[in-house]
Amino acid sequence: MKKSKRVGRADIWMDEAKYDFDTCLELHTLGRFNWVCTCSQQVGEKAIKSLFLLNGVDYPWTHSIVDLLDGLREIVPIEDDEFLALRHCASELDPHYTETRYPDAVAGNQAPYTYYDGERSEECLKNARRLLEWVEKQIQ
C-alpha cells in the first residue's frame, strides 16, 4: 500500500495503517504468523479511527474494531450488507489484539505463537485488506 502525502491527524492514522499492512506482509513471509494477526488487527483499528478523525469526530477509546464500526455507522452512512461484511472482518480481527501477545490469553500451556499458522495469518491479512480498502474508498 502506498502512503499518502497529505498531512493531518486522519492522514497520519491512515498512513500508519498502510505501513502496518506492509509490515504484516513482511511478517507473513517470515512465518511470524501470530504477529501478522496482531498487526492486522492494528491495521483495521487505525484505518477506522482515521475515518472518525476525517469526519471531525474523536474516535471512541477502544481497541475493538467492531465497537469502532458500530460508532462510525452513526456518522458515516454504510449500507447494511457492506456494514455486515465489514463487521465480520472486524470480529475476526478483534481477538488477535490480546490472544497473539499474552501467554495466558489462550487456553493451554503453550506460547500463543504455537496456535497460529499461515492459513490464519492469510485470513487476517484478507480481513485487514478489506477494511483498509473500504476506508480508502471513503477517503476518496
N, C-alpha and C positions, 0 to 999 in steps of 0.2 A: 504494500500500500504506500502511496506517495503522501508525504506530509505536505500540508498547505503552507503557503507563505503568509496567510492572513495572521493578524495579531489580535488578541483579545482573550478574555478568560475562557470563553466557549471553545475558541480555536485551540488554545493550549490543551484543554482536556481532550479534544478530538485528535490533535497531533499525538498526544501521549497514548491514546487508544490505538492509533495506527502503528506507532512504534512498538507497543506491546504486542500487537498482532504479528509484526515481523519477528519479534523475539520468540513468540510461540512457534513460528515456523522453524526457526533455528533450533529451538529446544526439541522439537519433534525429530529433527534429523539426528540429534544427539542421543535420542532414546530417553530423554528426561520427561517421561510421559506425565507424571504427576504435576510437574511444573508447567507443562503445556496446559493442563486443565486449570491450574491456579491462574495462570496468566490469561487464559481465555475468559475466565470469569471477570478479570480486571478489564479486559477489552470491552466487554458488554457494559459493565458498570460505568466506566469512564465515558464511553460513547453516549449512553443515555443521559448521564449527568451533563454532557455538553449541550444537549438539546434543551434542558431546563435553562441553562445559562443563556443560550441563544435567544430564548423567549423571554429573557429578563426576569427569570424566577430562580431563586436559590433552590437547589435540589434538597430533598429531604436527607436528614442524617441517617443513612442506612447503607449497607453494602449489598442488600438484596436487589437484584435486578428486577425481580417480579414486583416488589414494592415500588421501585422506581417507575416501572412501566405503568402500574396502576395509577400512580400520581401524575405521570406525564399525560395520561389519557384525559385528564381534567383540563389540560391547557393546549394540547395538540390533538386535532381530530385524527383518529385512527379507525379505519374500517374494522368491523367485527372480526372477519376472517383473518385479516392481517394481524390484528391485535392478538388473537388466539395463537397464531403461529409464532409471533414474537414472544409471547408469554411462555409458550412451550420451550423455546430456546433458552429463555431466562431460567425457567425452572430446572432445566437440565444443567445449567452452569452454576446456579447458586450454591449447591452443596460443596462445590470444589473450593469455595472461599476458605473453608476450615478443614475439610477432610484430607486435603492433599498436604497440609502443612504440619499437623499435630499428631504425634504418635498415639495419643489417647482419643482421637476423634473418630476412629473406626474400631469396630469390634475385632477382637483377636489380639494376638501377641506379636504382630509383625509391624514393621515400619510401613507408613502409608504408601510409599512408592512401590511396594510389592503388590499392591492392589490395582495398579494402573498398567495398561498396556497400549500398544499402538492403536488398537481399534477405539478404545475410549478416548484416546488423545485426538484421533481424527474426528470423532463425534463432537468433541469440544471445539475443535477448530471450525467445524461446519457451523455450529451454533454461534460462535463468536463472529464469524464472517457474515452470517445472515443479519445479525444485529448491527454490525458495523456498516454494512452496505445499506441497510434501511436508514440508518442515521445520515449517512452521506447523501442519500436521496432527499431527505428532509431539509438538509442544509442548502442544497442547490436551488 
